[in-house]
Amino acid sequence: MKKIIYWSFLFIVSLGLATGCKPRYPNLSRPEETAPPFYKLGWEEGCETGLAAYGTSIYKTFYHFKQSPQLTTNNVYYQAWNDAFAYCRHFALRWANQGSIDEVDNIYQDRPFLDNPGNFYGW
């Protein structure tokens, strides 16, 4: 009986730990610690919305549309939200379409991707 209780408890704790974690893309930037609070909030909500809109189906189960309607009149919040939405949207699209961490990491380096869009037609 103790063994059944032990394994049941272990299973429930493991399940809670596994489902309590949101997936996160590697190298996804965050605002600096010294950024204004409205900027940080706008960035977090905009990035989450970008990941929800353009991420894989797994990410769509964890991320959802977030935008504070009362703060859309705040220029700092709204600009951060738009910037983060665009950044995370493109990041999620690139991640989902390539499937290669090496090519995604090129976003943070000063060299072009191997499949340069300007070379799409082989010009």
N, C-alpha and C positions, 0 to 999 in steps of 0.2 A: 504494500500500500504506500509506504514511504517513497518507494522508487517511482511509482506512478505520479505522485504529487511532485516529486523533484523534477521529473522530466516534463511535466505539464508546466511547472513554473519556469523552467529553463526555456521552453518553447515560447511561452508568452513574452518573456523578457526579450528573447532574440527577435521575435516578430515585432515588438515595439521598437527596438533599436533599428531594425532594418527599414521599417516604414516611416520612421521619424526623420529620415535624412532626405533632403532634397538633392537631386543630382545637380552638379555644377560643372560648367565647362571649364577646362583648364585655362589658366592665364586670362580669365575674364577680368578686366580692370574694374576697379572701384574708385570712388572719389577719395581725395586726400582727407586725412583726419581733420585738417584745418578748414575744410570747406563749410560754407554756411549750412545750417540744418535743413533749410528748404531745398537746397541743392542736393544734399545727400538723399533726402526723401524722394525728390523728383527722379534722381538717378536710379535708385532702387526700384521704384515703381515702373519707370519707363523700361528698364532692362528686363524686369520680370514680364512685362507685357510683350516686349520684343521676343523673348524666348518662348512665350506661350503662343504667339502668333506664327512664328516661323520655325520653331524647334521640332524635334522628332515627336512621335506620338507618346513616347515615354515622358518627355519633358512637358507635354501638354497636359498630362495628368497631375503634375505638380505645380505648374505655373499657370496663372490666370491673368486676365486683364485687370490692371490696377491703375487707377488715376483718381486722385482726390478732387472731386468737382469743385469744392470750395477754394482750392488752391490754383485752379487753372488761370485765374486772373493775376496770380503772382508771377511776374516775369522770370524770376530766378528759378522757381520750381518748374514752370512750363518749359523753359529753354532746356533745363537739365533733363526733363522727361523726354522731350523730343530728341535730344542728342543721344540719350541712353537707348531709346527705342530703336533709333536708326543703327547705332553701333551694335547692339545685341542682336538685332534682326539680321544684319549682314553676317555677324559672327556665327549665328545659328545656321543660317543658310549655307555658309561656307563649310561649317562643321558637318552638317547633314549630307551635303552633296559630295564632299571629298572623302570623308571617312579616314583621312590620314592626319595624324597629329603633326607630322613634320610640315605639311603644307599649311595647316592652320597656324602653326607657330611662326610662319613667315610674316604674319601680320605685324609681328613685333620686331621685325628686322628691316634693315634698309636694302632689301633686295627684292626683286619682283618675283611673283609666283612663276612656277615653271609653265603653267598654262595661261600665259598672259592673254587677257581678253583682246588686246590689240593684235595678237597673232592668231586670232580665231580662224581666219581664212587662209592662214599660212603666208601672209604678205610679208 
